Amino acid sequence: MRGIQFIPANTRIPFMRWHKLLLAVSTSFLLLSVVVIAIDGLNFGIDFRGGILVEVKTPQAADLTAMRQTLSELGLGEVGLQEFGAPENVLIRLQEQDGGEAAQQAAISRVKEALGPTVEYRRIELVGPQVSSELLRDAVYAMVGALLSIMGYLWFRFEWQFAVAGVISLLHDVLAIVGVFALLGYEFNLTIVAAVMTIAGYSINDSVVVFDRIRENMRKYKTMPFVELIDLSINQTLSRTFLTGITTIMVLIVLYVLGGEVLRGFSFAMLFGVIVGTYSSVFVAVPVLLYMNVRRAPATSDGALTDQP
């Protein structure tokens, strides 16, 4: 019994017909991301900027306006409040207090006193400036190390042109995710860094599948124009790319809707990243190869095909 065939075997979509337009759109979006990041910056979470994080549950739906006014009168500096899933759950963020650990504990005590005994405290986190700066530095090192490792792997498995195309695609994905977080003002923390690195692995896996088919077809069709060969390769792997992307997106939509506030940022980053990663595998990584002068093994004089050296 044959399974359902979602993508017909004879599909011949001319993907490369639109590659210049889509590369221009991608470049424009990345430039916009850079501008937004440079002007507005990222809304770093406590992981990266230090401070006090308190999660509380009130007996009834929280009055954020009154709570904000109460905490602002304490003179603890910047105070941020956010409804955390249910109306009774509130996430309180306080800037780091001068005076070290003792000052942080004193600030927490003042917050508890101001909110009263009816509030349930579910989580209290302290992150100092040294720890937050180290976390930010380590996150940057991890992302750079991952990109270099992926580039080395692609260079070893294919050729340097494929490695460059793959890394350009990954940079596109990373910058797109970071740019969206800067544009929307969503909190950027260690969980989002984990999501970005996961997306990097997902995206390069998609690209490797297409790259592998391109290399295979380069050995099989020595005289086929490279644009046609790329279109053929993408169409041959379209079923795998499409089905993998759709099933992953379905799971992430459920996670985003039902996962609660704790997973909201992570699931959004993953959802947007999977869409962008699937797009970049076809419309960024592969088109870049058109401009990289990829070496192809020539056919023999009698028309037979030689293996690529």
C-alpha positions in Angstrom: 0.0 0.0 0.0 1.5 3.3 -1.1 1.5 6.3 1.2 0.1 9.7 0.4 2.4 11.6 -2.0 2.1 15.3 -1.0 4.6 16.5 -3.7 4.2 15.0 -7.2 7.4 13.3 -8.4 7.4 15.3 -11.6 7.3 18.7 -9.9 9.4 21.3 -11.7 9.1 24.6 -9.9 11.6 27.2 -11.3 12.9 28.4 -7.9 15.9 30.2 -9.4 13.7 32.4 -11.6 13.0 34.5 -8.5 16.3 34.3 -6.7 17.5 37.8 -7.5 14.2 39.3 -6.1 14.2 37.2 -3.0 17.9 37.8 -2.3 17.1 41.5 -2.5 14.2 41.1 -0.1 16.4 39.2 2.3 19.2 41.7 2.1 16.7 44.6 2.8 15.3 42.8 5.8 18.7 42.1 7.2 19.7 45.8 6.7 16.5 46.8 8.6 17.4 44.3 11.3 20.9 45.9 11.7 19.4 49.4 11.8 16.8 48.4 14.5 19.5 46.6 16.6 21.8 49.6 16.3 19.2 52.2 17.2 16.9 50.4 19.7 19.1 47.6 20.8 17.9 44.3 22.3 15.6 44.0 25.3 18.1 41.9 27.3 16.7 39.8 30.0 18.1 39.6 33.5 20.5 36.9 32.3 22.4 39.5 30.3 22.0 42.7 32.3 21.7 41.6 35.8 19.1 42.4 38.4 16.3 40.8 40.4 13.5 38.6 39.0 10.5 37.8 41.2 7.5 35.7 40.1 4.4 36.1 42.3 0.8 34.9 42.3 -1.9 37.2 43.7 -5.2 36.0 45.3 -7.1 37.4 42.3 -6.4 39.1 39.0 -3.5 41.4 39.6 -3.9 45.2 39.3 -0.6 45.9 37.4 -1.1 49.7 37.6 -1.5 49.7 41.4 1.3 47.2 41.9 3.6 49.2 39.7 2.9 52.4 41.6 3.4 50.7 44.9 6.8 49.3 43.8 7.9 52.5 42.2 7.5 54.3 45.4 10.1 52.1 47.0 12.9 53.9 45.2 14.5 50.8 43.8 15.0 52.2 40.3 13.6 50.7 37.2 10.7 48.4 37.8 9.1 46.2 35.2 5.9 44.2 35.6 4.5 41.6 33.2 1.4 39.3 33.4 2.8 35.8 33.3 0.3 33.5 31.7 -2.8 33.7 34.1 -4.0 37.1 35.3 -3.0 36.2 38.8 0.7 35.5 37.8 3.0 38.5 37.6 6.7 38.7 36.7 8.5 41.6 38.5 11.9 42.8 37.3 14.0 45.2 39.3 17.3 46.7 38.2 20.4 45.7 40.1 20.8 47.5 43.4 24.1 49.2 44.5 25.7 47.6 47.5 26.2 44.0 46.5 24.4 40.9 47.7 23.1 42.6 50.9 21.4 45.3 48.9 19.7 42.8 46.6 18.3 40.9 49.6 17.2 44.2 51.2 15.3 45.1 48.0 13.6 41.8 48.0 12.5 42.2 51.6 11.1 45.7 50.8 9.2 44.3 47.8 7.7 41.5 50.0 6.7 44.0 52.7 5.1 46.4 50.1 3.1 43.6 48.4 1.8 42.2 51.7 1.4 38.6 53.0 -1.4 37.5 50.6 1.0 37.3 47.7 2.6 33.9 46.9 6.3 34.0 45.8 7.0 31.3 43.3 10.5 32.3 42.1 13.2 34.7 43.1 16.4 35.0 41.0 19.4 37.3 41.4 21.9 37.9 38.6 25.0 40.1 39.3 26.7 42.3 36.7 29.8 40.1 36.5 27.8 36.9 35.9 25.5 38.6 33.3 28.5 40.0 31.3 30.1 36.5 31.4 26.9 34.9 30.2 26.6 37.4 27.3 30.2 36.9 26.4 29.9 33.1 26.5 26.7 33.2 24.4 28.5 35.2 21.7 31.5 32.7 21.9 29.1 29.8 21.6 27.3 31.2 18.5 30.6 32.1 16.8 32.1 28.7 17.6 29.0 26.9 16.2 29.2 28.9 13.0 32.9 28.1 12.5 32.4 24.4 13.3 29.5 24.2 10.8 31.7 26.0 8.2 34.5 23.5 8.8 32.2 20.6 8.5 30.7 21.8 5.2 34.2 22.5 3.8 35.3 19.0 4.7 32.2 17.3 3.3 31.7 19.4 0.1 33.9 22.3 -1.2 34.7 25.7 0.2 32.0 27.3 -1.9 29.3 25.2 -0.2 30.8 26.1 3.2 30.6 29.8 2.5 27.0 29.5 1.1 26.0 27.6 4.2 27.5 30.1 6.7 25.9 33.0 4.8 22.6 31.3 5.1 23.1 30.7 8.9 24.1 34.4 9.4 21.0 35.3 7.6 18.9 33.2 10.0 20.6 34.4 13.1 20.4 38.0 12.2 16.8 37.7 11.1 15.8 36.2 14.5 17.7 38.8 16.5 16.3 41.6 14.4 12.7 40.5 14.9 13.3 40.4 18.7 14.8 43.9 18.6 11.9 45.1 16.4 9.2 43.6 18.6 10.9 44.4 21.9 10.7 40.8 23.1 13.0 39.8 25.9 16.3 38.3 24.7 17.8 35.9 27.2 19.7 32.6 27.4 16.7 30.6 26.4 16.5 32.6 23.1 20.2 32.0 22.5 19.5 28.2 22.9 16.6 28.6 20.3 18.9 30.4 17.9 21.6 27.7 18.1 18.9 25.0 17.6 17.6 26.8 14.5 21.2 27.0 13.2 21.4 23.2 13.4 18.0 22.8 11.8 18.7 25.2 9.0 22.1 23.7 8.1 20.6 20.2 8.0 18.1 21.5 5.4 20.9 23.0 3.4 23.1 19.9 3.5 20.2 17.8 2.1 20.0 20.2 -0.9 23.7 20.5 -1.2 24.1 16.8 -1.3 21.6 16.4 -4.1 23.3 19.2 -6.0 26.6 17.5 -5.8 25.1 14.2 -6.8 23.5 15.8 -9.9 26.7 17.7 -10.7 28.3 14.2 -11.2 25.3 12.9 -13.1 24.5 15.8 -15.5 27.8 17.3 -16.6 26.4 19.5 -19.4 23.2 20.7 -17.8 23.2 24.4 -17.1 23.9 25.1 -13.5 20.6 27.0 -12.9 18.6 24.1 -14.2 20.6 21.7 -12.2 19.9 23.6 -9.0 16.2 23.8 -9.8 16.1 20.1 -10.4 17.9 19.4 -7.1 15.6 21.6 -5.1 12.5 19.9 -6.6 13.9 16.5 -5.9 14.3 17.3 -2.2 11.2 19.5 -1.9 9.1 16.7 -0.4 11.5 16.2 2.4 12.0 19.9 3.0 8.3 20.7 2.9 7.1 17.9 5.1 9.8 18.4 7.7 9.1 22.1 7.9 5.3 21.7 8.1 5.4 19.1 10.8 7.9 21.1 12.9 5.8 24.3 12.5 2.6 22.5 13.6 4.3 21.3 16.8 5.7 24.8 17.5 2.4 26.5 16.9 0.8 24.2 19.6 3.8 24.9 21.9 3.4 28.7 21.3 -0.3 28.7 22.0 -0.5 26.2 24.9 3.1 26.3 26.3 2.4 29.2 28.6 4.4 32.4 29.2 7.5 30.5 30.3 8.0 29.0 26.8 6.5 31.9 24.8 9.7 33.5 23.8 11.5 30.2 23.1 8.6 28.8 21.0 8.3 32.1 19.1 12.0 32.1 18.3 11.8 28.5 17.2 8.7 29.0 15.1 10.0 32.1 13.3 13.4 30.4 13.0 12.1 27.3 11.3 10.2 29.3 8.8 13.2 31.5 8.0 15.6 28.5 8.1 13.5 26.6 5.6 13.3 29.7 3.4 17.0 30.4 3.5 18.0 26.8 2.6 16.3 27.3 -0.7 16.4 31.0 -1.4 19.7 32.1 0.2 22.1 29.2 0.6 21.5 27.6 -2.8 21.4 30.9 -4.9 24.7 32.0 -3.4 26.3 29.0 -5.1 25.4 30.6 -8.5 27.9 33.3 -7.8 30.6 31.1 -6.3 32.0 29.5 -9.5 31.5 26.0 -8.3 33.9 23.6 -10.1 32.2 20.9 -12.2 34.0 17.8 -13.7 33.9 17.9 -17.5 32.4 15.2 -19.7 34.9 13.0 -21.7 35.4 13.5 -25.4 33.2 10.6 -26.3 30.3 12.1 -24.3 30.7 9.7 -21.3 30.5 11.2 -17.8 33.6 11.2 -15.6 33.5 11.2 -11.8 34.4 14.5 -10.2 38.0 14.3 -9.0 
